[in-house]
Amino acid sequence: MIADINQAWDIYYVIFRKISTKQKEVQFYELRNVAPKLLASENLQIAVPGTFKSNKPIVKISKFNSILPVLASKQHPRKMLLYGNDGREYLFLLKGHEDIRQDERVMQLFGLVNTLLSIDPQTSKKDLSIRRYPVIPLSQNTGLIGWVNNCDTLHMLIKEHREENKIIPNIDYKLMDNFCQHFEICPLPNKVEIFRHALEKTLGEDLKVVLWVKSANSEVWLERRTNYTRSLAVMSMVGYILGLGDRHPSNIMLERYTGKIVHIDFGDCFEIAMRREKFPEKIPFRLTRMLVRAMEVSGIEGNFRSTCENTIRVMRDSKESLLAIMEAFVYDPLISFRLLNPKMFQKDNQQTEENKDNEVVEQVKKKLEEQDTALDIVAEIEKTKLSAIREKIVDNVLERIHRTQPGQSGKNIAESKFSRHE
């Protein structure tokens, strides 16, 4: 009996492996084979997802496209094309094996932030907003996501730029690997040294060049660069308050015609990425040298800093509204804490479950009430740097004065240095 079961299992496993291998090679599905009823449905009374507005006519679904292209990503999502009764096409991403209800809540938060930015006198003049897209959960692990048109991921833009200029796409990793082939097992100081070696050998101006090359003239380039800087600043501050992680180049997009930054995939919120046990993130938001060098000549000092300050001011002025909407889905069981390091919480399991949500909410409150330590540490470092620079300048001036006045003793110089600290 057991031998028969084992034999049946072996046959089943072989067939399963063959189907799994072939499924990864599938480039498209025909709707008549996977959902014939959906293909036959026409002139429905259902609105196209994400288009309903109370003050405008309802755009209804006319029919579905017969072909479902499959994307070559991890979950192999499908591109679904709908035709509306207004004659337009609406493209969606059909995702499976993933809960997108949290993304829907994040879009609601972005809507509130956009409203706050539009009514503030300073931010409304600069057209500050966050690009949103429809998110329609169909079940716990499937849903539709509106296709973000006219956008490319930073990963794709950088890859295309390097290929066009005969640059190895992963040149950074190649340099680190050539410097040390055992990077993963090296101690942290050695990793930093290897990383700095790669930085010294590369310019990190790929995104900067892409913005310039893809602009028709200098006027368009200047407008796109300004939009890029401001939109990056807005999402940096909102992402900081939200505790948004997993901001790799494939989750950050750039609009082709405006230059604005668009973020996608909001699965890691409320500092989950910072608290996970393996490879925790240590930064409040992504601000690498490539992003900085694509800004103005002054880098972060200019549009980026002023936009960050105005955005965080607007959110802190309306912290009650933001906390209300954030608490609504922090306490919702949709938020997954399976990646959290259990050492971050109390040892008692019963208390841990109760304190997880409270800790997340308290952390958001601290950020909105200017009590978060992360930015305080950054500010203290900047303050220390400025003090050191001032000290060096004063020392140089005193040294020059001493050289011009041979009669002054070292004791007097020491007294001069001491007196400026009083």
N, C-alpha and C positions, 0 to 999 in steps of 0.2 A: 504493500500500500504506500509506504513512504517513498519507495523507489519510483513508483508511478507519479507521485506528486513532484518529486525532484525532476523527473524527466519532463513533465508538463511545464514546470517552471523554467527549465532551460530553454524549451521551445518558445515559450512566451517572451523570455528575456531577449532572445536572438531577434525575434520579430519586432519587439519594442525598440531595440537599438537601431535596426534598419529604418523603422518609421521615423525615429528621432533624427537620424542623420539626414534622411530625405526631406524632413520638414524644415530643416535649417536652410536647405537649398531652394525652397519655394520662394518665388519672387512675386507672385500674385495669386489671388483666389478669384474664381468666378462666383458672383453672388447667387447664381442659379443653382450652384452645387452646395453652398453652405447655408444659404438663407433664401430659398425660393419665394416664400411668402413676402419677405421684405422687398424683393425685386418686383413682385406683382403689385405692391402697394403704390397707388398713385393718387394725386390730388387729395392728400390727407388734410384733416382739420387740425393738425398739430403744428405748432409754430416751430420754425427752425431754431434749434437750441442757441441761446445766447442773443437772440435778436429782439425779444419782446421788450417793448417800451410802452408805457401807459399812454403817452400822448401821440403815438404814431400807429399807422395801420399795421396789423399783424401779418408778418411774412410767414406763409405756411409752406410745408414741404410738398413739392410737386411730385418728385420721384427720386429714386436712388440710382447712382451710377452702377453699372453691372460688373465693374472690375474693382477689386480691393488690392492695391499694391501693398507689399510687405516690406517694412523697413528693416535694414540689417543691423539692428541694435539688440541688446540683451534679451528683451522680452518680445521682440518681433511684433511691434504694434502695426496696425493696418491703417492705411489712409482711406477714409470714407468721404466720398463726394456726394453732397446733396444738392438738388436743384430746387430753388424757391419759386413760388408763384409770381415773384417780381422779375423773373428772368435771369437772376444772378446765380452764381455757383458758390457753394459754401463747403469749405474743406475742413474735415475734422480728423483727429487722431483717435482711433479706437484702441484703448489700452486694456490689457488683461493682466491678471496676477499682480495687481497693484491697487492699493486703496488711495483714491484721489480725492476723498472727501476733505482731507486737510488742505489740499490745494484750493478747494472751493472756498473754505473759510479764509484762507490767506487773500484770495481775490476780494472778498468782502472787506477785509481790513484795508487793502489797497484802495478800495473805493472810498472809504472814510478818509484816508490820508489825502487822496486827491481832492476831496471836498474841502478839507481844512486848508490845503495849499491854495485852492482857488479863491477862497474868501479872505485870505490874509493879504493886506495891502502890498507888502514887499514881495512875497512869493508869486502873487498873481501876475505881476508885471513881467516876470521872467519865464512864464509858461512852464512852471515846474509841475510835473505829474509822473505817474508810474504807468507804464503800458500794461493793460490788462487784457485777458482773453477768456472766452467762455470755458467753464469747467462743469461738466454735467455727470455726476456719479450715477451709474445705472444699477450698481449693486455694491457689495462690500469690496469686491476685487476687480471690478470692471467700470469703465466710464469713457466718456467722450471729452476730448480736449480740443478747443478751437485752434486751428492751424494759424500760426503767427506768420503772416505774409510779409514778403520783402525784408526778411531778416536772415542773417547768417551767424553761426556760432563763431566765437573768437578762435576756437580750435581750427575750424575750417578755413577762416581767413588767413591765419598765420601759416597753416599748412600749404595753402595755395601760393602764398607769397614766397615761401621758401623754395617750393618746387619751381616756380617761375624764375627764380634767381639762382638756381642750381645750388641751393643750400640744403644740407641734410635736414629733413624735417625734425628729427630728434637730436639735433646737434648738441643740445645741453646735456642730455643723458650720455651721449657718446663721449663727451669731454670728461665727465665724471667717471665713466667706466674706464677710460684710458688712464686716468690719474690713479684710480684705485679700483680694482675689480671686485673688491669685497666691501662695497659701500654699505650694504645692509647690516653687516655685523660689526661695523666700526663704532667706536665710542662717539658720543655726541660732539666733542671738540674736533675730532677728525672729520666728522661729517660736515661740520661748519666750514672747515678749511677746504675740503673738496668742493663744496658748494660755491665758496668764494672764488676758487680757481676757475670754475665754469663761468661765473659772472664776469671775471676779468677778461676772459677770452671771447665773450660775446657782447654785443651792443645792447640788445633788448629793445630795439626800436622798430620791431616788425609792425606792431599796430599803428605806430606813428606814421610809418611809410604807407601802410594800407589806406589810412584816412586821406593822405595827400594824393596818392595815385588814383584813387577811385573818385576824386572830386574833379568836376569839369574845369573849374578855375579857382583862383585864390579866394574869391568871395564866397563861393560855395564851401570851400574847405574851412574857412574861418567860421562860418555858421555851424557847420557840422562839428567842428572841434569844440565850439562853445556848448552845443547841445550835448555832446558826448560828456564833457566835464561836468555839466550840471546834473544830467541824469544819473551819472555814476555817483555823484555826491548824495543825491536824494536816496538812491537805493542803498548806499552804504549806511546811512543813518537809520533808515527804516529796517534794514537787515540787522543792524546792531540792536535795535530795540526788540525785534522779533527773535533774536538769537539764531539767525539763519546761517546754516552751514552748507558744506558740500558745494562751494562756489568754484568749481573747476571750469576751465575754458569752454567745455561743452554745455554748461548750464548758464552761460552768459552770452547773449546775442547782441548784434549791432544792426540797427535799422539802416537799410541801404541809402535811403534818400534824405533822412534827417540826421543820422549819426547818433541817435539816442540809444542808450543801453537798455536791453530788455532781459529780465531774468526769468528762468523757467525752472520747473522741478523744485517744489518746496516741501520735500519729504523730511528734511532735517531742520526742525525749528526748535526754539526754546533751548538752544545750546546743547542739543543732543550730541552733535558732532564734537563738542568740547569735552563731553563727559564719557564718551565711549572709551573702553579699555584699550583697544588697539588703534593706534595712530590718531590720538585725539587732536583736534585743532586748537591752536593757541591764540588765534587772532580774532578780534571783534568783527572784522570785515576784510574782504580781499582788496589789497592795495599794493600790488607788486610794482617793480620798477617799470615793466612794460606798460602798465596802465598809467603810471605817473608820467612817463616820457611822451605819451600821446596827448598830454594836456598842453597848457600854455607854457611859455618860456619859463615862467616862475614856478612851474610844477603845481604843488598843492596850495601854494600861497597865491591866492587870487580867487577866481570863480569857484574853485573847489571848496576852499575854506569858507567863503561867505555863504555858499549854498548849504554846506553842512550846518553852519551855525543857524541859519534861518530855518532850515528843516527841523532841526532838533528843538529849536525854540517854539515853533508852531505845534509840534507834538507834545511838548511839555506844558504849553499853555492849555491844551485840550486833553490832558492826561486822563481825566475822568471818562471821557467818551472812548478813548483808546483802551483803557483798562476794562471797561464794560464789555466791549466786543471781544477782547482777548481772553478775559476770564470765561466767557461763554464757551469757548472751545478748548481752553486749557483743562477745564473740569469735565469736558466731554471725553468719554472713553476712547475716542478715535486716536488720541495722541499715544503713540507707541513708545514705551520706556524700556523695551527689551535691549536696546543698545547702551543703556545707562550703566555706569560702573556702580555696582551695589555698595562699594566702599564710600561713595559720596553721601550716602544716607545713613540713618541709624541702623544698628544691628538688628533691632527687633523688626521682624517682617511685617507685623500688623501695623506698627507705627510708620514703617517705611512707605507703605501704600498710601497712608493718609498724608504723609509729609511731602511726597513727591510733587503733587499739584500745588501745595502751599509754597514750596520752595521756588517753583517756577514763577508763580504769581509775584512773590516777594522780590525776585530778581528783576522782573519787568518793572515793578514799582520803583525800585532803587534807580533804575536807569532813567525813568521818567521824572524822578524827584532829585536828580543830580547827586545820587549817593553811590553810584557804581564805582568800584575801585579800579576797573580796567582803564578807563580814560584818565583817571586821576594819576595812575602810574605813568601813563604816556606823557601827561602834562608835566609831571615832576621831572621826568627825564629831559623833556625839552627845556624846562626851566634851568636844570643843572647844566645843560649844554650851553645855554645863553650866558649863565653866570661864569662858566669856564672861559668862554670866548671874551667876555668883558674883562675878566681877570688877566688874561693873556695880553689884551690890548693895553691895559693900564701898565702892566709890567714892562712892555716894550717901550711905552712912552717914558716911564721913569728911567729906564736904562739909557735911553737917548739923552734925557736931561742930565743924567749923571755923567755921560760922556762929554757933554758940552760944558759941564761945570766940574772941573777936576778937583776943586777944593772940597766938594761935598763928600762926606764919609759914608761908608756902608751903613753906619748906625742911623744916619739921617734918612737913608732910603728905606730902611726897615721901619722907622717911625712913620714915614709917609705911607707905606703899605698898610701899617696897622691902623692909621688914622682913618683910612677910607672905609674900614669895616665897622667903625664905631657909629 
